[in-house]
Amino acid sequence: MSDIEERAEQKGMTRRAFLGHAAVGAAAVTVGSSIVGAPSALAASAQSTSVPKKWHKTYDVVVIGTGVGLAAAIEAKRAGASVVILEAADHIGGLYITAGGSFSMGGNNVVQQAAGVVDNDEQWFQDEMYCTGYRAQPELVRTLVKHGAETVKWFQDLGIKYAPIANGVLYGRTPIMRGITALQDPAYPGGQGTPNTGISFTMVMYNEVKRLKIPVLMNTRMTKIFRGSDGVVPGVQARDKKGKVLNIRGKRGVVICAGTWTDNDQMMQQWDPRLVGPDCYGDGGTPFDGTLFTDSAGDGIRFAQDIGAAVSDMSFAAYLYIFYGGRSYWGWAPGPDGKIDWTSNATYAAGKAIPQSAATFQNTILVANNGKRYVNESTRFDPVPGGRGAYSENPEMPYTDAYLSLPQPRNVWMIADSATVAALSWPIGEPTDSEPSTITHPDPLRGKMFDPACIAIADSIEELAAKTGVDAANLQETIDRYNGFVDAGVDDDFGKPNPRGKIETAPFYGLKASLIRHTQRNGLRCNTKMQVIEDKVGYKAVSSIDKLKTIPNLYVAGESGNIFGWKRTHNTLAHYITAAIIAGRNCAKRTPPVK
């Protein structure tokens, strides 16, 4: 065992537990008898369900989800299995299709080789463990590293043309270039220089799914995982768009690739209450209010728990972004025909509202519901240790921690005057082709996705307070005090270095803060074969996670699984595919199949 592996095993785990506001619509996510998303008690025995006497459809392998599930299905089919994919939405791709589309992969892969970059698996393993805070399962990380270079070549064989290698997110710790993304190419949408590249990887996989004639049942949501009295998973129950119940048999197994749980308020509330309540939104960007996946978020984890699956430490919950003036991380706008074309990024909106730079926070103030400042705004750009990602991946940093520590409703607003707005070149005025959504003419479906519910413009501070809902007297006092700090060059309240941006020239602008839960980490426990581990805990440590009891015929990959441990930085699209490839292959070759 390496010193890193020993450190990982010895590392303590502390759940974040802060009081927060109750989630809205929580009743919609309670299914079965289990408490969804929360750590369960020690399981005395496997939890069985009634197994149907009649199967409406039978395949060797049933895959849930069309994000990384596409990769699992491809490899299961290539291994000789009959395969079906169930997709709850009306389009393929899940969250995977929305991603920026880069990943950090080593192993002397084909992109590294083309650039003359020399890597080694042990160093890559160490860098991966470091960026997870040494709280990943070393065996799982070693599995990802072992197969990583193969995944890069796998995508190339599907038709991806790679851009020249870049540094990648791990470079800050070890100067080895591992940053990989796709070039633009007529064979697929997206690519480097376009709004998103997740669509590039998604569409080459989908093209292969179609070539292999793997059926995809759209608008078909899994509603239950069956588990017999013998402990084996023989299949799943689902409902189609018309509400028809389908019992779908998987003779060799079921692979859960159901994706995000960031849109599930109740699961979030159970793991970190600070992340739910007013102005807190999930990752679903279309519609713009963050409700795209709320009806199905967390299905894979929840239904697996119902039959006795174990979950890992999910308390990191998600990357946390704070946007000002909008509440969407991404989205697709309808085309001229009023429909959304998910196979093209022609109407894809990058969202994220006002661009954030050091100058943004040096020249504005942030006020909470009481109309007072609560943080040194410039800490938004405090440096993060190399190889540990950005502020969004480190919620303990002062800027994010100060926001999360506010009582609900937080009702935080960024305040600036017209002179600062002009100096920072904020988009105001009539929309253009290059800027289809502006602060004065917000369109929450296009461009930066400015949202009228998150914007206040006023001719006086009193009017601004009324429009933002903050205490008027406190807001005026806060602004007067801050203007004095600008004149003096010293912030006596929060120590903001060289405060700038006096607030004195009308009109005055307020941009509301929205907390965006983007890309969660962790989920169902799994071993190196991506088999789901049963929640039956003993007392003595085992020498390998592969010796833990698993739920026969149940596999997991993607955001439903725990391949990264507590957390990891961005750039993980290929890691998820690696896990899906392993899951698909192992599920397909399982013998003997269920009778």
C-alpha positions as CSV (number, residue, x, y, z in Angstrom):
1,M,0.0,0.0,0.0
2,S,1.4,3.4,-1.0
3,D,1.7,6.3,1.5
4,I,-1.1,8.1,-0.4
5,E,-3.4,5.1,0.0
6,E,-2.6,5.0,3.7
7,R,-3.4,8.7,4.1
8,A,-6.7,8.2,2.2
9,E,-7.7,5.4,4.6
10,Q,-6.7,7.4,7.7
11,K,-8.4,10.6,6.5
12,G,-11.4,11.5,8.6
13,M,-14.7,12.5,7.1
14,T,-16.8,15.3,8.5
15,R,-20.3,15.9,7.2
16,R,-21.3,19.5,6.7
17,A,-24.4,20.1,8.8
18,F,-25.9,23.6,8.9
19,L,-29.5,24.6,9.4
20,G,-31.2,25.8,6.2
21,H,-34.6,26.5,4.7
22,A,-36.9,23.6,3.9
23,A,-37.0,22.5,0.3
24,V,-40.0,23.5,-1.9
25,G,-41.9,20.6,-3.4
26,A,-40.1,17.9,-1.4
27,A,-43.0,15.6,-1.4
28,A,-42.4,15.0,-5.1
29,V,-39.2,13.1,-4.4
30,T,-40.2,10.6,-1.7
31,V,-40.5,7.1,-3.2
32,G,-40.9,3.8,-1.6
33,S,-40.2,3.2,2.1
34,S,-36.6,4.5,2.3
35,I,-35.5,8.0,3.2
36,V,-34.1,9.1,-0.1
37,G,-30.5,10.1,-0.4
38,A,-29.7,9.9,3.3
39,P,-27.2,7.4,4.9
40,S,-29.3,4.3,5.8
41,A,-29.0,2.3,9.0
42,L,-27.0,-0.9,9.0
43,A,-28.9,-3.3,6.7
44,A,-29.7,-6.6,8.5
45,S,-30.5,-8.3,5.3
46,A,-31.0,-7.7,1.6
47,Q,-34.2,-5.8,0.8
48,S,-36.2,-7.8,-1.7
49,T,-39.2,-6.6,-3.8
50,S,-42.0,-8.5,-5.4
51,V,-40.7,-9.8,-8.8
52,P,-43.2,-9.6,-11.6
53,K,-44.7,-12.7,-13.1
54,K,-44.8,-11.1,-16.5
55,W,-42.0,-9.3,-18.3
56,H,-43.1,-7.0,-21.1
57,K,-39.6,-6.8,-22.6
58,T,-36.5,-9.0,-22.1
59,Y,-32.9,-8.1,-22.8
60,D,-29.5,-9.3,-21.5
61,V,-28.6,-5.8,-20.3
62,V,-30.8,-2.9,-19.3
63,V,-29.1,0.5,-19.2
64,I,-30.7,3.5,-17.4
65,G,-29.8,6.9,-18.9
66,T,-28.4,8.2,-22.1
67,G,-25.5,10.2,-20.8
68,V,-22.6,7.9,-20.0
69,G,-25.2,5.1,-20.4
70,L,-24.5,5.3,-24.1
71,A,-21.0,4.1,-23.5
72,A,-22.1,1.3,-21.2
73,A,-24.7,0.2,-23.8
74,I,-22.1,0.2,-26.6
75,E,-19.6,-2.0,-24.7
76,A,-22.3,-4.4,-23.6
77,K,-23.5,-4.7,-27.1
78,R,-20.0,-5.2,-28.5
79,A,-19.5,-7.9,-25.9
80,G,-22.4,-9.9,-27.5
81,A,-25.3,-8.9,-25.2
82,S,-28.7,-7.7,-26.3
83,V,-29.2,-4.2,-24.8
84,V,-31.9,-1.6,-24.2
85,I,-31.5,1.9,-22.9
86,L,-34.2,3.7,-20.9
87,E,-34.3,7.5,-21.0
88,A,-36.7,9.5,-18.9
89,A,-36.4,12.6,-21.0
90,D,-37.6,13.3,-24.6
91,H,-34.0,13.6,-25.8
92,I,-30.7,11.8,-25.3
93,G,-27.6,13.1,-23.4
94,G,-28.8,13.9,-19.9
95,L,-26.4,16.4,-18.3
96,Y,-23.5,15.0,-20.3
97,I,-24.6,16.6,-23.5
98,T,-24.6,20.0,-21.8
99,A,-21.0,19.9,-20.5
100,G,-18.3,22.3,-21.5
101,G,-16.6,19.1,-22.7
102,S,-13.1,18.8,-21.6
103,F,-11.3,16.3,-19.4
104,S,-7.9,15.7,-17.8
105,M,-6.5,12.3,-18.7
106,G,-3.0,10.8,-18.4
107,G,-1.6,7.4,-19.1
108,N,0.5,8.4,-22.1
109,N,-2.7,8.6,-24.1
110,V,-2.8,9.3,-27.8
111,V,-3.2,13.1,-27.3
112,Q,-0.2,13.2,-25.0
113,Q,1.8,11.0,-27.4
114,A,1.0,13.4,-30.3
115,A,2.4,16.3,-28.2
116,G,5.4,14.5,-26.9
117,V,4.1,14.6,-23.3
118,V,5.5,11.9,-21.0
119,D,3.3,10.8,-18.2
120,N,3.3,7.9,-15.8
121,D,0.4,6.2,-14.0
122,E,1.8,6.5,-10.5
123,Q,2.1,10.3,-10.8
124,W,-1.3,10.6,-12.4
125,F,-2.7,8.5,-9.5
126,Q,-1.1,10.7,-6.9
127,D,-2.4,13.9,-8.6
128,E,-6.0,12.4,-8.7
129,M,-5.8,11.5,-5.0
130,Y,-4.6,15.0,-4.1
131,C,-7.4,16.8,-5.9
132,T,-10.0,14.6,-4.1
133,G,-8.6,15.5,-0.8
134,Y,-7.3,12.0,-0.4
135,R,-10.8,10.8,0.3
136,A,-11.4,8.8,-2.9
137,Q,-11.2,5.0,-2.8
138,P,-7.6,4.3,-4.0
139,E,-8.6,1.1,-5.7
140,L,-11.2,3.0,-7.8
141,V,-8.8,5.7,-8.7
142,R,-6.2,3.1,-9.8
143,T,-8.9,1.5,-11.9
144,L,-9.6,4.8,-13.7
145,V,-5.9,5.4,-14.2
146,K,-5.3,1.9,-15.5
147,H,-8.0,2.3,-18.2
148,G,-7.8,6.0,-18.8
149,A,-5.6,6.0,-22.0
150,E,-7.9,3.4,-23.5
151,T,-10.9,5.7,-23.0
152,V,-9.2,8.5,-24.9
153,K,-8.5,6.2,-27.8
154,W,-12.1,4.8,-27.6
155,F,-13.5,8.3,-28.4
156,Q,-11.0,8.7,-31.1
157,D,-12.1,5.5,-32.7
158,L,-15.7,6.8,-32.6
159,G,-14.7,9.7,-34.7
160,I,-13.6,12.5,-32.2
161,K,-10.8,14.7,-33.5
162,Y,-8.8,16.0,-30.6
163,A,-7.6,19.6,-30.1
164,P,-3.9,20.1,-29.2
165,I,-3.3,19.1,-25.6
166,A,-3.7,21.7,-22.8
167,N,-2.6,21.9,-19.2
168,G,-5.8,20.6,-17.6
169,V,-7.0,21.0,-14.0
170,L,-4.3,18.8,-12.4
171,Y,-1.4,20.8,-13.9
172,G,-1.3,23.1,-10.9
173,R,0.2,20.3,-8.8
174,T,2.3,18.5,-11.4
175,P,3.4,20.2,-14.6
176,I,2.2,17.4,-16.9
177,M,-0.2,18.3,-19.6
178,R,-3.4,16.3,-19.5
179,G,-6.1,18.7,-20.7
180,I,-8.1,17.2,-23.6
181,T,-11.1,18.4,-25.6
182,A,-12.6,17.9,-29.1
183,L,-11.9,20.0,-32.2
184,Q,-14.8,21.2,-34.3
185,D,-15.6,18.8,-37.1
186,P,-18.4,18.4,-39.6
187,A,-19.0,14.9,-38.3
188,Y,-20.5,16.1,-35.0
189,P,-21.8,19.4,-33.4
190,G,-19.8,21.4,-30.9
191,G,-16.1,21.3,-30.3
192,Q,-13.4,23.7,-29.1
193,G,-14.5,27.3,-29.6
194,T,-18.2,26.6,-29.4
195,P,-20.5,27.0,-26.4
196,N,-20.2,23.4,-25.4
197,T,-18.4,20.2,-26.3
198,G,-20.2,17.6,-24.3
199,I,-22.5,17.4,-27.2
200,S,-19.6,16.4,-29.4
201,F,-18.8,13.3,-27.3
202,T,-22.5,12.5,-26.8
203,M,-23.4,12.5,-30.5
204,V,-20.5,10.3,-31.6
205,M,-21.6,7.8,-28.9
206,Y,-25.2,8.1,-30.1
207,N,-24.2,7.5,-33.7
208,E,-22.6,4.3,-32.6
209,V,-25.7,3.3,-30.6
210,K,-27.7,3.7,-33.8
211,R,-25.2,1.8,-35.9
212,L,-25.3,-1.1,-33.4
213,K,-29.2,-0.9,-33.5
214,I,-29.5,-0.6,-29.7
215,P,-33.1,0.4,-28.9
216,V,-33.5,3.6,-26.9
217,L,-36.9,4.0,-25.1
218,M,-37.4,7.7,-24.8
219,N,-39.8,9.2,-22.2
220,T,-39.5,6.0,-20.3
221,R,-38.6,6.6,-16.6
222,M,-37.4,3.8,-14.3
223,T,-39.7,3.7,-11.3
224,K,-38.4,0.6,-9.5
225,I,-35.5,-1.8,-9.4
226,F,-36.7,-5.4,-8.7
227,R,-34.7,-7.6,-6.4
228,G,-35.7,-11.2,-5.8
229,S,-35.7,-13.2,-2.5
230,D,-32.4,-14.7,-3.8
231,G,-30.9,-11.2,-3.7
232,V,-30.5,-10.9,-7.5
233,V,-31.7,-8.0,-9.6
234,P,-33.7,-9.4,-12.5
235,G,-34.8,-6.1,-14.1
236,V,-36.7,-2.9,-13.6
237,Q,-40.1,-1.3,-13.7
238,A,-40.7,1.8,-15.8
239,R,-43.4,4.0,-17.1
240,D,-43.7,5.5,-20.5
241,K,-45.0,8.9,-21.6
242,K,-48.6,7.6,-21.5
243,G,-48.2,6.2,-18.0
244,K,-48.1,2.6,-19.1
245,V,-46.2,0.3,-16.7
246,L,-43.4,-1.7,-18.3
247,N,-41.6,-4.6,-16.5
248,I,-38.2,-4.9,-18.3
249,R,-36.1,-7.9,-17.7
250,G,-32.2,-7.7,-17.7
251,K,-31.0,-11.3,-17.8
252,R,-27.4,-10.4,-17.2
253,G,-28.0,-7.2,-15.3
254,V,-29.0,-3.5,-15.0
255,V,-26.5,-0.6,-15.3
256,I,-27.6,2.6,-13.6
257,C,-26.3,5.7,-15.4
258,A,-29.2,7.9,-14.3
259,G,-27.1,11.0,-13.7
260,T,-27.6,14.1,-11.6
261,W,-29.2,14.4,-8.2
262,T,-28.3,18.2,-7.9
263,D,-31.9,19.0,-8.9
264,N,-33.4,17.0,-6.1
265,D,-34.1,19.4,-3.3
266,Q,-34.9,16.8,-0.7
267,M,-31.7,14.8,-1.3
268,M,-29.7,18.1,-1.2
269,Q,-31.5,19.1,2.0
270,Q,-30.5,15.8,3.7
271,W,-26.9,16.1,2.8
272,D,-26.4,19.9,3.1
273,P,-29.4,22.0,4.2
274,R,-27.5,25.2,3.2
275,L,-28.0,24.4,-0.5
276,V,-31.8,24.5,-0.6
277,G,-34.4,27.3,-0.3
278,P,-35.1,30.5,-2.1
279,D,-32.6,31.4,-4.8
280,C,-31.0,27.9,-4.8
281,Y,-31.3,26.0,-8.1
282,G,-30.2,22.7,-9.6
283,D,-28.3,22.1,-12.8
284,G,-31.2,21.8,-15.1
285,G,-31.1,24.8,-17.3
286,T,-34.2,24.5,-19.6
287,P,-36.7,25.7,-18.5
288,F,-34.6,28.5,-17.0
289,D,-35.9,28.1,-13.5
290,G,-33.8,25.0,-12.9
291,T,-36.6,22.5,-13.0
292,L,-35.6,20.4,-16.0
293,F,-34.6,17.3,-14.0
294,T,-36.5,17.8,-10.8
295,D,-39.1,15.1,-11.5
296,S,-36.4,12.4,-12.0
297,A,-33.3,13.6,-10.3
298,G,-31.6,11.0,-8.2
299,D,-33.7,8.1,-9.4
300,G,-30.8,5.7,-9.8
301,I,-29.5,6.3,-6.2
302,R,-33.0,6.4,-4.6
303,F,-34.3,3.2,-6.2
304,A,-31.1,1.3,-5.6
305,Q,-31.3,2.3,-1.9
306,D,-34.8,0.9,-1.8
307,I,-33.3,-2.6,-2.5
308,G,-30.4,-2.3,-0.1
309,A,-27.6,-0.4,-2.0
310,A,-25.0,1.5,0.0
311,V,-24.1,5.1,-0.6
312,S,-20.8,6.9,0.0
313,D,-20.2,10.2,1.6
314,M,-22.3,12.6,-0.5
315,S,-21.9,15.7,1.8
316,F,-19.8,17.6,-0.7
317,A,-23.1,17.7,-2.6
318,A,-22.1,19.8,-5.6
319,Y,-19.9,22.5,-7.1
320,L,-21.4,25.8,-6.0
321,Y,-21.6,28.7,-8.3
322,I,-23.1,32.1,-7.4
323,F,-24.5,33.9,-10.4
324,Y,-25.7,37.5,-10.4
325,G,-28.6,38.6,-12.6
326,G,-29.6,35.1,-13.7
327,R,-30.3,31.6,-12.4
328,S,-29.2,29.3,-15.2
329,Y,-25.9,27.5,-15.8
330,W,-26.9,26.6,-19.3
331,G,-29.9,26.0,-21.6
332,W,-31.3,25.4,-25.0
333,A,-33.7,28.0,-26.5
334,P,-36.5,26.8,-28.9
335,G,-35.7,27.2,-32.6
336,P,-37.9,29.1,-35.1
337,D,-40.3,26.2,-35.1
338,G,-40.8,26.5,-31.3
339,K,-39.0,23.2,-30.7
340,I,-35.7,22.5,-29.0
341,D,-33.1,20.7,-31.1
342,W,-30.9,18.8,-28.6
343,T,-28.7,17.4,-31.3
344,S,-27.3,20.8,-32.2
345,N,-25.9,23.6,-30.1
346,A,-27.2,26.3,-32.5
347,T,-29.5,27.6,-29.8
348,Y,-27.4,26.5,-26.8
349,A,-27.1,29.3,-24.2
350,A,-24.0,29.4,-22.0
351,G,-25.9,31.3,-19.2
352,K,-24.0,32.3,-16.1
353,A,-25.3,35.9,-16.3
354,I,-22.9,38.7,-15.5
355,P,-19.2,37.9,-16.3
356,Q,-17.2,37.7,-13.2
357,S,-13.7,39.1,-12.9
358,A,-11.6,40.6,-10.1
359,A,-12.6,44.1,-11.3
360,T,-16.3,43.1,-10.9
361,F,-15.9,42.5,-7.2
362,Q,-13.5,45.4,-6.7
363,N,-16.0,47.9,-8.0
364,T,-19.3,46.5,-6.5
365,I,-20.8,45.6,-3.2
366,L,-22.8,42.6,-2.1
367,V,-25.6,43.2,0.4
368,A,-27.8,40.6,2.1
369,N,-31.5,40.7,3.0
370,N,-30.9,43.2,5.7
371,G,-29.3,45.7,3.3
372,K,-25.8,45.3,4.8
373,R,-22.6,44.0,3.3
374,Y,-21.5,40.6,4.7
375,V,-18.1,39.8,3.0
376,N,-15.0,41.3,1.5
377,E,-16.2,41.0,-2.1
378,S,-12.7,40.6,-3.5
379,T,-12.2,37.3,-1.8
380,R,-14.2,35.8,-4.7
381,F,-10.8,35.7,-6.5
382,D,-8.7,34.4,-3.6
383,P,-6.2,31.8,-5.0
384,V,-7.0,28.1,-4.7
385,P,-4.2,25.7,-4.2
386,G,-2.9,24.3,-7.5
387,G,-4.6,21.1,-8.6
388,R,-7.6,21.7,-6.4
389,G,-9.8,23.4,-9.0
390,A,-11.6,26.8,-8.7
391,Y,-13.7,28.5,-6.0
392,S,-16.8,26.6,-7.0
393,E,-15.2,23.4,-6.1
394,N,-14.0,24.6,-2.7
395,P,-17.0,25.9,-0.7
396,E,-15.0,26.4,2.4
397,M,-13.3,29.4,0.7
398,P,-14.3,32.7,2.5
399,Y,-16.4,34.1,-0.3
400,T,-18.7,31.1,-0.7
401,D,-18.7,30.2,3.0
402,A,-19.8,33.7,3.9
403,Y,-22.8,33.3,1.5
404,L,-23.7,29.9,2.8
405,S,-23.6,31.1,6.4
406,L,-26.3,33.8,5.8
407,P,-29.7,33.1,7.3
408,Q,-32.5,32.4,4.9
409,P,-33.9,34.1,3.0
410,R,-30.4,35.3,1.9
411,N,-31.8,37.7,-0.8
412,V,-28.2,38.8,-1.8
413,W,-27.8,41.5,-4.4
414,M,-24.8,42.9,-6.2
415,I,-25.1,46.7,-6.3
416,A,-23.5,49.2,-8.7
417,D,-24.2,52.6,-10.2
418,S,-24.3,53.5,-13.9
419,A,-20.7,54.7,-13.9
420,T,-19.5,51.4,-12.7
421,V,-21.8,49.5,-15.1
422,A,-20.2,51.5,-18.0
423,A,-16.7,51.0,-16.7
424,L,-17.2,47.2,-16.4
425,S,-18.9,47.1,-19.9
426,W,-21.9,45.2,-18.5
427,P,-24.3,44.4,-21.4
428,I,-27.1,46.9,-21.4
429,G,-29.2,48.3,-24.2
430,E,-31.0,46.6,-27.1
431,P,-30.2,42.9,-27.7
432,T,-27.9,41.9,-30.6
433,D,-27.0,38.7,-32.4
434,S,-23.8,38.5,-30.3
435,E,-25.6,39.6,-27.0
436,P,-29.2,38.4,-27.3
437,S,-29.8,38.9,-23.6
438,T,-28.9,42.1,-21.8
439,I,-29.5,43.5,-18.3
440,T,-32.0,46.1,-19.6
441,H,-33.6,43.6,-22.0
442,P,-33.2,40.2,-20.3
443,D,-34.0,36.9,-22.0
444,P,-33.6,33.9,-19.7
445,L,-33.4,31.5,-22.6
446,R,-30.6,33.0,-24.6
447,G,-27.0,34.3,-24.4
448,K,-26.0,35.0,-20.8
449,M,-29.6,34.2,-19.8
450,F,-30.2,37.3,-17.8
451,D,-33.5,36.9,-15.8
452,P,-35.9,39.7,-15.2
453,A,-36.6,38.2,-11.7
454,C,-33.0,38.8,-10.8
455,I,-32.6,42.4,-12.0
456,A,-33.5,45.7,-10.4
457,I,-32.9,49.1,-12.0
458,A,-33.9,52.3,-10.1
459,D,-33.4,56.0,-10.1
460,S,-32.9,56.2,-6.4
461,I,-31.5,54.1,-3.6
462,E,-34.9,54.1,-1.9
463,E,-36.5,52.7,-5.1
464,L,-33.7,50.2,-5.5
465,A,-34.3,48.9,-2.0
466,A,-38.0,48.5,-2.7
467,K,-37.3,46.6,-5.9
468,T,-34.8,44.3,-4.3
469,G,-36.7,43.8,-1.1
470,V,-33.9,44.8,1.2
471,D,-34.0,47.2,4.2
472,A,-34.0,50.7,2.7
473,A,-32.4,52.6,5.6
474,N,-29.6,50.0,6.0
475,L,-28.9,50.0,2.2
476,Q,-28.5,53.8,2.2
477,E,-26.3,53.7,5.2
478,T,-24.2,50.8,3.7
479,I,-23.7,52.7,0.4
480,D,-22.8,55.9,2.2
481,R,-20.3,54.1,4.3
482,Y,-18.8,52.2,1.4
483,N,-18.4,55.4,-0.6
484,G,-16.4,56.8,2.3
485,F,-14.2,53.8,2.2
486,V,-13.6,54.4,-1.5
487,D,-12.6,58.0,-0.8
488,A,-10.3,56.9,2.0
489,G,-8.9,53.9,0.2
490,V,-9.5,51.7,3.2
491,D,-12.4,49.3,3.9
492,D,-12.8,49.5,7.7
493,D,-15.6,46.8,7.8
494,F,-14.2,43.9,5.8
495,G,-10.7,44.8,4.7
496,K,-11.3,44.9,1.0
497,P,-8.0,46.1,-0.5
498,N,-8.3,49.4,-2.4
499,P,-12.1,49.5,-2.5
500,R,-13.4,51.1,-5.7
501,G,-16.8,51.8,-7.4
502,K,-18.6,54.6,-5.6
503,I,-22.3,54.2,-5.8
504,E,-23.6,57.7,-6.6
505,T,-24.8,58.1,-10.2
506,A,-28.3,57.0,-11.2
507,P,-29.6,54.7,-12.5
508,F,-28.6,52.2,-9.9
509,Y,-28.4,48.5,-10.6
510,G,-29.1,45.4,-8.5
511,L,-28.3,41.9,-9.7
512,K,-29.7,39.1,-7.6
513,A,-27.5,36.3,-6.5
514,S,-28.5,32.7,-7.3
515,L,-26.8,29.6,-5.9
516,I,-26.3,27.0,-8.6
517,R,-25.7,23.4,-7.6
518,H,-23.6,22.1,-10.5
519,T,-22.3,18.6,-10.9
520,Q,-22.5,16.6,-7.7
521,R,-20.0,14.0,-6.7
522,N,-20.5,10.6,-5.2
523,G,-23.5,8.3,-5.0
524,L,-23.8,4.5,-4.9
525,R,-20.8,2.6,-3.5
526,C,-19.2,0.3,-6.1
527,N,-16.2,-1.9,-6.5
528,T,-13.6,-1.9,-9.3
529,K,-16.0,-3.8,-11.6
530,M,-18.6,-1.1,-11.0
531,Q,-20.9,-3.5,-9.2
532,V,-23.1,-1.8,-6.6
533,I,-22.1,-2.6,-3.0
534,E,-24.8,-3.7,-0.6
535,D,-25.5,-1.7,2.5
536,K,-24.6,-4.5,4.9
537,V,-21.8,-3.2,7.1
538,G,-19.7,-5.3,9.4
539,Y,-17.1,-4.2,11.9
540,K,-13.7,-5.1,10.5
541,A,-11.9,-3.4,7.6
542,V,-11.5,-5.4,4.4
543,S,-8.3,-5.6,2.4
544,S,-10.1,-4.7,-0.9
545,I,-13.5,-3.1,-1.8
546,D,-13.8,-6.0,-4.2
547,K,-14.4,-8.3,-1.2
548,L,-17.5,-6.4,-0.1
549,K,-20.9,-7.9,-0.7
550,T,-22.5,-6.6,-3.9
551,I,-26.0,-6.7,-5.2
552,P,-25.9,-9.3,-8.0
553,N,-26.7,-8.0,-11.4
554,L,-26.6,-4.3,-10.5
555,Y,-23.9,-2.0,-11.8
556,V,-23.4,1.8,-11.7
557,A,-21.5,4.5,-13.7
558,G,-21.5,8.2,-14.1
559,E,-22.8,10.7,-11.5
560,S,-24.8,7.9,-9.8
561,G,-21.6,6.2,-8.6
562,N,-18.8,7.1,-6.2
563,I,-15.7,6.7,-8.4
564,F,-14.3,10.0,-7.3
565,G,-14.8,9.9,-3.5
566,W,-15.8,12.9,-1.6
567,K,-15.1,15.4,-4.4
568,R,-12.9,16.1,-7.4
569,T,-12.3,19.1,-9.7
570,H,-13.9,19.6,-13.1
571,N,-12.7,17.9,-16.3
572,T,-14.1,14.4,-15.6
573,L,-16.1,13.5,-18.7
574,A,-13.7,10.7,-19.7
575,H,-13.5,9.4,-16.2
576,Y,-17.2,8.8,-16.2
577,I,-17.0,7.1,-19.5
578,T,-14.2,4.8,-18.2
579,A,-16.5,3.6,-15.5
580,A,-19.4,3.1,-17.9
581,I,-17.2,1.0,-20.3
582,I,-16.1,-1.2,-17.4
583,A,-19.7,-1.5,-16.1
584,G,-21.1,-2.4,-19.6
585,R,-18.5,-5.0,-20.3
586,N,-18.7,-6.7,-16.9
587,C,-22.5,-6.7,-16.9
588,A,-22.6,-8.2,-20.4
589,K,-20.2,-11.1,-19.6
590,R,-21.8,-12.0,-16.3
591,T,-22.5,-15.7,-16.2
592,P,-24.8,-17.4,-15.7
593,P,-27.6,-15.0,-16.7
594,V,-30.8,-14.8,-14.6
595,K,-33.1,-17.7,-15.6
